[in-house]
Structure formats: structure tokens, C-alpha cells
């Protein structure tokens, strides 16, 4: 598995498709801390929201890096289509982890915050960045496999889903009471950003439950994605 992740990362890096999203995030982070001081967790909440879209962008591009012929050859060598896609996901997470580290420690290094940053702040920020990235990746790979995100309409669908999930809190207040249950199927990105809006946030039961909800939601999408590609792979093998 380690060699597959290394192969996927090398293939992705050689394609240079990682350059636009990575450079955009780094540039945004640097520019956003031009004016100081800034609230700690609220600032991390904004960087989580930006990373949410960057993670989706990178997830789409890494899956489009490999053409169909190369993908089939890789699947034959790896003997598992699940391993290939898992390696792609892990490759994105490795890069996202580095971007998250930059987003967390860069403002600390330049003294951009209005108060000292505690270890608890760093832990909350790190978990929040990782979880919202996992959520974004799970949404993207599921929709990408369903719609093959290559056309303008499919890209717009992905962006629309991501946007709706970030404004989920506003939808709850707008929808009638009997329709509020619909919001449960919307990805819970809003809960992470909303919690970080409280600069006095501490690790408590509510925070852990929200994190667990995001983790479970992402896990379900990953599971559905795996089941779908496994079924399609079996059907394709059966036709030969």
C-alpha cells in the first residue's frame, strides 16, 4: 500500500495539476494574515472553509491524472481497484496535511493572532482541518464517480453541494419546520466552521459529538463509494 501511495503521489506531482490549488491556498493564507491581529479559532474556521474547496479540487484532479488505460494497467498490477482509489485518497490527505500545517503554524510564526495560541487551540484546529478535508474528499470522490466530474455542469453540481453544506445553518432557519429533517442529509461542514466561530471554544462533549458525526458521515460516503466501484468492477469482469 505504501508503494501505491508513493506511486500515486509521484504521478500526481509529475502532472503539475496540484500546483494551482496548492499555490492558491498558500497565497490566500499569506494574504489573509496581512492585517493583524486576528481571532484565533475564527481565523482557523475561515481557513477550514477554504481548505474544504481546495480538498475537493485536488481530489478531482488526482483522479483525472490517470487515463483509463493507465488506470487499468495499475489495477491489474495492484490486483485491487479499491487499493488504487484508497492510495489516491491518502495521497491527497498527505498534501492536505501539509497545507493544514502551514495554515495553522504560519499565523503563529508571524504573530498574527490577538492572543497566545494554546496547545488545545492547535489540536482543535488540526482536527477540524483534517475532518473537513476528509468530508470534502468523500463528497468529491462519490460525486465524481457518479457524474464523472469533467463537464461544467458536473463541476457546478459539486460546488453547489459544497456551498450548501457550508450554509446549512442558514437553511435550517429558512425551511419550514416539517422540512427541517431534510438538512440531515446535507454534509455537516457547517458544524465545524460554526463551532470555530466561538474563540473561547474548548474540547467538550458537543465538539467531540460534532467531530464524530462528520467522521461517520465521511465514512458512510467512503463505504458507498467502495461498494459502488467494487460492484462495477465485478460487473465489468463478468462481461469479459
Secondary structure per residue as TSV (DSSP state, phi and psi in degrees):
chain	resnum	aa	ss	phi	psi
A	1	X	-	360.0	-39.7
A	2	X	H	-60.6	-41.5
A	3	X	H	-67.1	-33.8
A	4	X	H	-67.6	-42.1
A	5	X	H	-62.2	-42.5
A	6	X	H	-62.0	-42.3
A	7	X	H	-63.5	-45.5
A	8	X	H	-63.4	-40.3
A	9	X	H	-66.6	-42.5
A	10	X	H	-64.3	-41.9
A	11	X	H	-63.6	-41.1
A	12	X	H	-68.1	-42.5
A	13	X	H	-65.3	-39.8
A	14	X	H	-64.5	-25.9
A	15	X	H	-77.4	-18.7
A	16	X	T	63.8	12.0
A	17	X	T	-74.7	-13.0
A	18	X	H	-78.8	-18.7
A	19	X	H	-60.3	-51.8
A	20	X	H	-58.5	-51.4
A	21	X	H	-65.4	-38.9
A	22	X	H	-66.3	-47.2
A	23	X	H	-64.1	-38.8
A	24	X	H	-63.0	-43.0
A	25	X	H	-67.6	-43.2
A	26	X	H	-62.4	-44.0
A	27	X	H	-64.3	-43.4
A	28	X	H	-61.4	-42.8
A	29	X	H	-61.9	-44.7
A	30	X	H	-64.2	-46.2
A	31	X	H	-67.4	-38.0
A	32	X	H	-66.0	-21.1
A	33	X	T	-104.9	21.2
A	34	X	S	-65.3	-39.4
A	35	X	S	-99.3	131.3
A	36	X	-	-131.5	160.1
A	37	X	-	-87.0	165.7
A	38	X	B	-128.1	149.1
A	39	X	-	-66.2	144.4
A	40	X	H	-67.7	-69.2
A	41	X	H	-69.5	-33.9
A	42	X	H	-62.9	-38.5
A	43	X	H	-66.2	-41.2
A	44	X	H	-66.2	-30.9
A	45	X	H	-63.7	-40.0
A	46	X	H	-67.2	-42.0
A	47	X	H	-66.2	-30.3
A	48	X	H	-63.6	-42.9
A	49	X	H	-63.6	-41.3
A	50	X	H	-67.9	-43.6
A	51	X	H	-63.6	-27.8
A	52	X	H	-57.5	-43.6
A	53	X	H	-79.2	-35.7
A	54	X	H	-63.5	-40.3
A	55	X	H	-62.3	-40.7
A	56	X	H	-64.3	-44.4
A	57	X	H	-58.2	-47.7
A	58	X	H	-68.0	-35.1
A	59	X	H	-64.1	-41.5
A	60	X	H	-65.8	-47.0
A	61	X	H	-67.6	-34.5
A	62	X	H	-69.8	-30.9
A	63	X	H	-77.8	-21.0
A	64	X	H	-91.7	-7.5
A	65	X	H	-65.2	-40.5
A	66	X	S	-91.1	123.5
A	67	X	-	-76.3	169.3
A	68	X	H	-61.3	-38.2
A	69	X	H	-68.3	-48.0
A	70	X	H	-62.0	-37.6
A	71	X	H	-63.3	-43.8
A	72	X	H	-63.7	-39.7
A	73	X	H	-64.5	-42.6
A	74	X	H	-64.8	-39.9
A	75	X	H	-63.2	-41.1
A	76	X	H	-63.3	-43.6
A	77	X	H	-68.9	-38.5
A	78	X	H	-80.8	-19.8
A	79	X	T	63.4	23.2
A	80	X	-	-166.1	120.2
A	81	X	H	-70.2	-29.2
A	82	X	H	-64.3	-41.8
A	83	X	H	-62.4	-37.8
A	84	X	H	-63.3	-50.7
A	85	X	H	-69.5	-33.8
A	86	X	H	-63.6	-38.8
A	87	X	H	-65.9	-38.6
A	88	X	H	-62.7	-44.1
A	89	X	H	-63.1	-44.6
A	90	X	H	-65.0	-34.9
A	91	X	H	-62.7	-43.2
A	92	X	H	-63.7	-42.1
A	93	X	H	-63.8	-34.9
A	94	X	H	-62.9	-46.9
A	95	X	H	-67.0	-41.9
A	96	X	H	-62.7	-36.2
A	97	X	H	-62.0	-39.2
A	98	X	H	-68.2	-39.7
A	99	X	H	-65.0	-39.5
A	100	X	H	-62.7	-42.8
A	101	X	H	-61.1	-40.6
A	102	X	H	-64.5	-44.2
A	103	X	H	-63.7	-31.5
A	104	X	H	-82.5	-44.5
A	105	X	H	-93.9	-22.5
A	106	X	H	-59.6	-50.7
A	107	X	H	-64.6	-28.3
A	108	X	H	-67.9	-42.0
A	109	X	H	-65.3	-34.1
A	110	X	T	-95.2	2.9
A	111	X	T	66.4	45.1
A	112	X	-	-87.4	-4.7
A	113	X	B	-99.7	160.3
A	114	X	S	-88.3	2.7
A	115	X	S	-156.5	164.8
A	116	X	-	-63.8	141.7
A	117	X	-	-91.7	126.7
A	118	X	-	-91.6	166.5
A	119	X	H	-62.1	-33.7
A	120	X	H	-66.3	-39.1
A	121	X	H	-59.6	-45.6
A	122	X	H	-64.1	-41.9
A	123	X	H	-64.1	-45.3
A	124	X	H	-62.0	-44.1
A	125	X	H	-65.1	-43.3
A	126	X	H	-63.4	-46.4
A	127	X	H	-64.5	-40.1
A	128	X	H	-64.9	-44.6
A	129	X	H	-63.0	-43.4
A	130	X	H	-65.6	-45.2
A	131	X	H	-67.2	-42.1
A	132	X	H	-70.0	-29.4
A	133	X	H	-69.7	-42.8
A	134	X	H	-61.3	-40.9
A	135	X	H	-62.7	-45.3
A	136	X	H	-62.0	-43.7
A	137	X	H	-63.8	-42.9
A	138	X	H	-64.0	-41.0
A	139	X	H	-64.3	-45.0
A	140	X	H	-66.1	-46.9
A	141	X	H	-67.7	-33.6
A	142	X	H	-67.9	-48.3
A	143	X	H	-68.1	-35.3
A	144	X	H	-63.8	-41.2
A	145	X	H	-71.2	-31.3
A	146	X	H	-76.5	-41.9
A	147	X	H	-113.0	-6.0
A	148	X	-	54.1	73.7
A	149	X	T	-62.3	88.8
A	150	X	T	-136.4	-23.0
A	151	X	S	-94.4	164.6
A	152	X	H	-61.6	-41.9
A	153	X	H	-63.6	-40.4
A	154	X	H	-70.7	-35.1
A	155	X	H	-63.9	-42.5
A	156	X	H	-63.5	-37.6
A	157	X	H	-62.2	-45.0
A	158	X	H	-61.6	-47.7
A	159	X	H	-61.9	-39.8
A	160	X	H	-62.8	-43.9
A	161	X	H	-62.3	-43.8
A	162	X	H	-64.1	-41.8
A	163	X	H	-64.6	-46.0
A	164	X	H	-59.9	-39.5
A	165	X	H	-67.0	-27.0
A	166	X	H	-80.8	-22.3
A	167	X	T	-109.6	23.3
A	168	X	H	-54.8	-39.6
A	169	X	H	-60.4	-38.4
A	170	X	H	-68.8	-33.3
A	171	X	H	-66.5	-35.9
A	172	X	H	-59.1	-38.9
A	173	X	H	-77.1	-21.7
A	174	X	H	-89.8	-39.6
A	175	X	S	-69.1	148.3
A	176	X	-	-61.1	157.5
A	177	X	G	-55.8	-42.5
A	178	X	G	-71.8	-11.8
A	179	X	G	-105.2	0.7
A	180	X	G	-62.7	-26.0
A	181	X	G	-64.0	-22.1
A	182	X	G	-61.6	-31.3
A	183	X	G	-65.7	-15.7
A	184	X	G	-67.0	-25.2
A	185	X	G	-85.9	-10.5
A	186	X	S	-76.5	133.7
A	187	X	-	-51.7	136.6
A	188	X	T	-84.2	42.0
A	189	X	H	-66.8	-34.9
A	190	X	H	-57.4	-38.7
A	191	X	H	-61.6	-36.9
A	192	X	H	-68.4	-49.6
A	193	X	H	-64.7	-39.4
A	194	X	H	-64.5	-43.1
A	195	X	H	-63.3	-37.5
A	196	X	H	-71.6	-10.6
A	197	X	T	-67.9	-18.1
A	198	X	-	-93.2	106.8
A	199	X	T	-71.5	-10.0
A	200	X	T	-99.6	13.8
A	201	X	-	-59.1	134.9
A	202	X	-	-122.3	164.2
A	203	X	S	-71.6	112.9
A	204	X	-	-140.5	-177.5
A	205	X	H	-62.3	-41.4
A	206	X	H	-62.1	-44.6
A	207	X	H	-62.3	-44.7
A	208	X	H	-64.4	-37.3
A	209	X	H	-66.9	-40.7
A	210	X	H	-64.0	-42.6
A	211	X	H	-62.1	-41.6
A	212	X	H	-64.0	-39.2
A	213	X	H	-61.9	-45.5
A	214	X	H	-63.1	-42.4
A	215	X	H	-63.2	-44.2
A	216	X	H	-66.7	-42.8
A	217	X	H	-59.6	-45.7
A	218	X	H	-63.8	-41.8
A	219	X	H	-61.6	-40.1
A	220	X	H	-63.9	-43.7
A	221	X	H	-64.6	-41.5
A	222	X	H	-60.4	-43.1
A	223	X	H	-63.1	-45.6
A	224	X	H	-62.6	-38.4
A	225	X	H	-63.3	-46.3
A	226	X	H	-62.0	-44.1
A	227	X	H	-62.6	-37.4
A	228	X	H	-70.2	-45.9
A	229	X	H	-71.3	-31.1
A	230	X	H	-66.6	-41.7
A	231	X	H	-64.9	-43.5
A	232	X	H	-66.3	-37.6
A	233	X	H	-64.9	-40.1
A	234	X	H	-64.9	-41.7
A	235	X	H	-65.4	-39.9
A	236	X	H	-66.1	-39.1
A	237	X	H	-66.7	-32.8
A	238	X	H	-72.7	-22.1
A	239	X	T	-85.9	-8.2
A	240	X	-	-96.9	360.0
